[in-house]
Amino acid sequence: MAKETSSVLNLVAWLTGVIVSLAVGFGMVGGTLTLPTWLGGDVVAMIAGWIVIITTLLSVILVLLKK
């Protein structure tokens, strides 16, 4: 019973991480979340957002292929 609860909690934590990562990535791409100009501003935020989106989707695909 404890192992079953643990695996459900792991799934919930992983799914929460995926949702948060995609929200942050799309926020950076859409311009809602930006970086200060001394860190590169909107362009760097958009590039970082796409990197977050692509790597998150890639990790989801790899997890689904593993099962």
C-alpha positions as CSV (number, residue, x, y, z in Angstrom):
1,M,0.0,0.0,0.0
2,A,2.8,2.4,0.8
3,K,4.6,1.8,-2.5
4,E,1.3,2.5,-4.4
5,T,0.8,5.8,-2.5
6,S,4.4,6.7,-3.2
7,S,4.1,6.1,-6.9
8,V,0.9,8.2,-7.1
9,L,2.7,11.1,-5.3
10,N,5.6,10.8,-7.6
11,L,3.3,11.0,-10.6
12,V,1.5,14.0,-9.1
13,A,4.8,15.8,-8.4
14,W,6.2,15.0,-11.9
15,L,3.0,16.2,-13.6
16,T,3.0,19.4,-11.5
17,G,6.6,20.0,-12.6
18,V,5.7,19.5,-16.2
19,I,2.7,21.9,-16.0
20,V,4.8,24.6,-14.2
21,S,7.6,24.3,-16.7
22,L,5.3,24.7,-19.6
23,A,3.6,27.7,-18.0
24,V,6.9,29.4,-17.4
25,G,8.1,28.6,-20.9
26,F,5.0,29.9,-22.6
27,G,5.0,32.9,-20.3
28,M,8.6,33.7,-21.4
29,V,7.8,33.2,-25.1
30,G,4.6,35.2,-24.9
31,G,6.3,38.1,-23.1
32,T,4.4,37.9,-19.8
33,L,7.7,36.9,-18.1
34,T,10.7,38.9,-19.1
35,L,14.3,39.3,-18.1
36,P,16.0,42.6,-17.1
37,T,17.8,44.3,-20.0
38,W,21.2,43.6,-18.4
39,L,20.4,39.9,-18.7
40,G,19.4,40.2,-22.3
41,G,15.8,41.3,-22.1
42,D,13.0,39.9,-24.2
43,V,15.0,38.2,-26.8
44,V,17.0,36.0,-24.3
45,A,13.7,35.3,-22.4
46,M,12.0,34.1,-25.6
47,I,14.9,31.9,-26.5
48,A,15.1,30.5,-22.9
49,G,11.3,30.0,-23.0
50,W,11.6,27.9,-26.2
51,I,14.4,25.9,-24.6
52,V,12.2,25.2,-21.6
53,I,9.2,24.2,-23.7
54,I,11.2,21.9,-26.0
55,T,13.2,20.1,-23.2
56,T,10.0,19.7,-21.2
57,L,8.1,18.1,-24.1
58,L,11.1,16.0,-24.9
59,S,11.2,14.7,-21.3
60,V,7.5,13.9,-21.5
61,I,8.0,11.9,-24.7
62,L,11.0,10.0,-23.3
63,V,9.0,9.1,-20.1
64,L,6.1,7.8,-22.2
65,L,8.4,5.8,-24.5
66,K,10.1,4.3,-21.4
67,K,6.8,2.9,-20.1
